[in-house]
Amino acid sequence: MVRGILHDVRGDLAIIFGQCELGERNCQRGEVDIAAERFARVRMVAKNASQRINSVAPERGLGLAIVRSAVKELGAQMVIDSRRGKGACISITFPPVRDPNVLKFNLGDAALKFGAAIRNHLERFGIKLMLDVDHYPYVAGDELKAQSILQNLCINARDAICQARQETGLITICMESLETGVILQVRDNGPGFPEPAPTA
């Protein structure tokens, strides 16, 4: 579903870029009426693209839907704990390494590297990043995909906090090691979701 929507949105963007370019040429030639028609079409296509994105995850945008897809590709599980106005806590359980030949990485190290890379970016939005991680055991999966998941979750949380116009934003990344794997949690003090979301 997500990939289908992404494909449709890419098509919409191609139309928008094309119509804007043609509209600029019309303006340069003094063809104001034609340019106005093109820009009206741009507004309509942009509105349709926005509706497609919001149909996937109305409260938090397309980012969460992308995360769901990536989590499934890693063979992990995701649970969302949230109430409107109480922030969100997204837990992802990464499977343990059972096969020595499987692709693996240290989730704690990956989170520390990601935190160092994104901390300054979040601070520009008045959001503090807290890391409560350690050098936990290796988990099965791809480190780059895990960092991509973290990035999407943090950017999603950033947008939610900014839209709520909160004076002080906070995103916390923490972990817990269990026999079933390593649980990664990303918490924020944003507006939360309208209702509990299902397990991915």
C-alpha positions as CSV (number, residue, x, y, z in Angstrom):
1,M,0.0,0.0,0.0
2,V,2.7,2.5,1.0
3,R,4.8,1.8,-2.2
4,G,1.6,2.3,-4.3
5,I,0.9,5.7,-2.7
6,L,4.6,6.7,-3.0
7,H,4.4,5.8,-6.7
8,D,1.2,7.9,-7.1
9,V,2.8,10.9,-5.3
10,R,5.9,10.7,-7.4
11,G,3.7,11.0,-10.5
12,D,1.9,14.0,-9.0
13,L,5.2,15.7,-8.3
14,A,6.2,15.2,-11.9
15,I,3.0,16.8,-13.0
16,I,3.5,19.7,-10.6
17,F,7.1,20.4,-11.7
18,G,6.1,20.2,-15.4
19,Q,3.2,22.5,-15.1
20,C,5.2,25.0,-13.0
21,E,7.9,25.1,-15.7
22,L,5.4,25.6,-18.5
23,G,3.5,28.2,-16.4
24,E,6.8,30.2,-16.0
25,R,7.3,30.2,-19.7
26,N,3.7,31.4,-20.2
27,C,4.3,34.2,-17.8
28,Q,7.5,35.2,-19.7
29,R,5.5,35.4,-22.9
30,G,2.7,37.4,-21.3
31,E,0.2,34.5,-21.5
32,V,-1.2,35.2,-18.1
33,D,-4.5,33.4,-18.6
34,I,-2.8,30.2,-19.7
35,A,-0.3,30.4,-16.8
36,A,-3.2,30.8,-14.3
37,E,-4.9,27.6,-15.6
38,R,-1.6,25.7,-15.2
39,F,-1.1,26.9,-11.6
40,A,-4.7,26.1,-10.8
41,R,-4.0,22.5,-12.0
42,V,-0.9,22.5,-9.8
43,R,-3.0,23.4,-6.7
44,M,-5.4,20.6,-7.5
45,V,-2.7,18.0,-8.0
46,A,-0.9,19.1,-4.8
47,K,-4.2,18.8,-2.9
48,N,-4.8,15.3,-4.2
49,A,-1.2,14.3,-3.3
50,S,-1.7,15.6,0.2
51,Q,-4.9,13.6,0.6
52,R,-3.2,10.4,-0.5
53,I,-0.4,11.0,2.1
54,N,-2.9,11.8,4.9
55,S,-5.0,8.7,4.1
56,V,-2.0,6.5,5.2
57,A,-1.4,8.2,8.6
58,P,-3.5,11.3,9.1
59,E,-2.0,12.4,12.4
60,R,1.6,11.8,11.7
61,G,2.0,11.8,8.0
62,L,3.5,9.3,5.7
63,G,6.6,8.8,7.8
64,L,5.0,6.3,10.1
65,A,3.7,4.2,7.2
66,I,7.2,4.1,5.8
67,V,8.5,2.9,9.1
68,R,6.0,0.1,9.2
69,S,7.1,-1.1,5.9
70,A,10.8,-0.9,6.8
71,V,10.2,-2.7,10.1
72,K,8.5,-5.6,8.4
73,E,11.4,-5.9,5.9
74,L,13.8,-6.3,8.9
75,G,11.6,-9.0,10.4
76,A,11.0,-6.8,13.4
77,Q,7.8,-6.0,15.2
78,M,6.4,-2.5,16.0
79,V,3.9,-1.4,18.7
80,I,2.6,2.1,19.2
81,D,1.5,3.3,22.6
82,S,-0.1,6.7,22.5
83,R,-3.0,8.8,23.7
84,R,-4.0,12.2,22.2
85,G,-2.1,14.9,24.1
86,K,0.1,12.4,25.9
87,G,2.8,12.0,23.4
88,A,3.8,8.8,21.5
89,C,6.0,5.8,22.4
90,I,6.9,3.6,19.5
91,S,8.6,0.2,20.4
92,I,10.4,-1.9,17.9
93,T,11.6,-5.4,18.8
94,F,14.6,-6.4,16.7
95,P,15.1,-10.2,16.5
96,P,18.2,-11.8,18.1
97,V,21.0,-13.4,16.1
98,R,20.2,-17.1,15.9
99,D,22.2,-17.8,12.7
100,P,25.9,-16.9,12.7
101,N,25.8,-16.3,9.0
102,V,22.9,-13.8,9.1
103,L,23.5,-10.1,8.6
104,K,23.8,-8.5,12.0
105,F,24.7,-5.2,13.8
106,N,25.0,-3.6,17.2
107,L,21.8,-1.6,17.7
108,G,23.2,0.4,20.6
109,D,26.2,1.6,18.5
110,A,23.9,2.4,15.6
111,A,21.6,4.5,17.9
112,L,24.6,6.4,19.3
113,K,25.9,7.2,15.9
114,F,22.5,8.3,14.7
115,G,22.0,10.5,17.8
116,A,25.3,12.3,17.2
117,A,24.3,13.0,13.6
118,I,20.8,14.3,14.3
119,R,21.1,16.1,17.7
120,N,22.1,19.5,16.2
121,H,19.3,19.4,13.7
122,L,16.7,18.8,16.4
123,E,18.1,21.5,18.6
124,R,17.5,24.0,15.8
125,F,13.8,23.3,16.3
126,G,14.0,23.6,20.1
127,I,13.9,19.8,20.6
128,K,16.1,18.0,23.0
129,L,17.3,14.5,22.2
130,M,18.0,12.1,25.1
131,L,19.7,8.8,24.6
132,D,19.5,5.9,27.1
133,V,21.3,3.2,25.2
134,D,24.2,0.9,25.8
135,H,26.3,-1.6,23.8
136,Y,23.6,-4.1,23.7
137,P,24.0,-7.5,22.0
138,Y,23.9,-7.8,18.3
139,V,20.6,-8.1,16.5
140,A,19.7,-9.5,13.1
141,G,19.2,-7.0,10.3
142,D,20.8,-4.2,8.4
143,E,22.3,-1.2,10.3
144,L,21.5,1.3,7.6
145,K,17.9,0.3,7.5
146,A,17.7,0.6,11.3
147,Q,19.1,4.1,11.2
148,S,16.6,5.0,8.4
149,I,13.8,3.8,10.8
150,L,15.2,6.0,13.6
151,Q,15.5,8.9,11.2
152,N,11.9,8.6,10.1
153,L,10.6,8.2,13.6
154,C,12.6,11.3,14.9
155,I,11.6,13.5,11.9
156,N,8.0,12.4,12.4
157,A,8.2,13.3,16.1
158,R,9.8,16.6,15.2
159,D,7.0,17.5,12.9
160,A,4.3,16.5,15.5
161,I,6.0,18.6,18.2
162,C,6.4,21.6,15.9
163,Q,2.8,21.4,14.7
164,A,1.7,21.4,18.4
165,R,3.7,24.6,18.9
166,Q,5.2,23.3,22.1
167,E,7.8,25.5,23.8
168,T,10.0,22.6,24.8
169,G,10.2,19.4,22.7
170,L,11.7,16.2,23.9
171,I,12.6,13.0,22.0
172,T,14.0,10.0,23.9
173,I,15.6,6.9,22.4
174,C,16.0,4.0,24.8
175,M,16.6,0.3,24.7
176,E,16.0,-2.9,26.6
177,S,17.6,-6.3,26.0
178,L,15.3,-9.4,26.3
179,E,15.6,-13.1,25.4
180,T,13.3,-12.3,22.4
181,G,15.6,-9.6,21.1
182,V,16.3,-5.9,21.8
183,I,13.5,-3.5,22.2
184,L,14.1,0.0,20.8
185,Q,11.8,2.8,22.0
186,V,11.4,6.3,20.5
187,R,9.3,8.5,22.7
188,D,8.2,12.1,22.2
189,N,6.1,14.7,24.1
190,G,4.1,15.7,21.0
191,P,0.3,15.6,20.7
192,G,0.1,11.8,20.2
193,F,-2.3,9.9,18.0
194,P,-6.1,10.2,18.0
195,E,-6.4,6.5,19.0
196,P,-4.1,3.5,19.6
197,A,-2.5,2.3,16.4
198,P,-2.3,-1.5,15.7
199,T,0.8,-3.6,16.0
200,A,2.9,-3.7,12.8
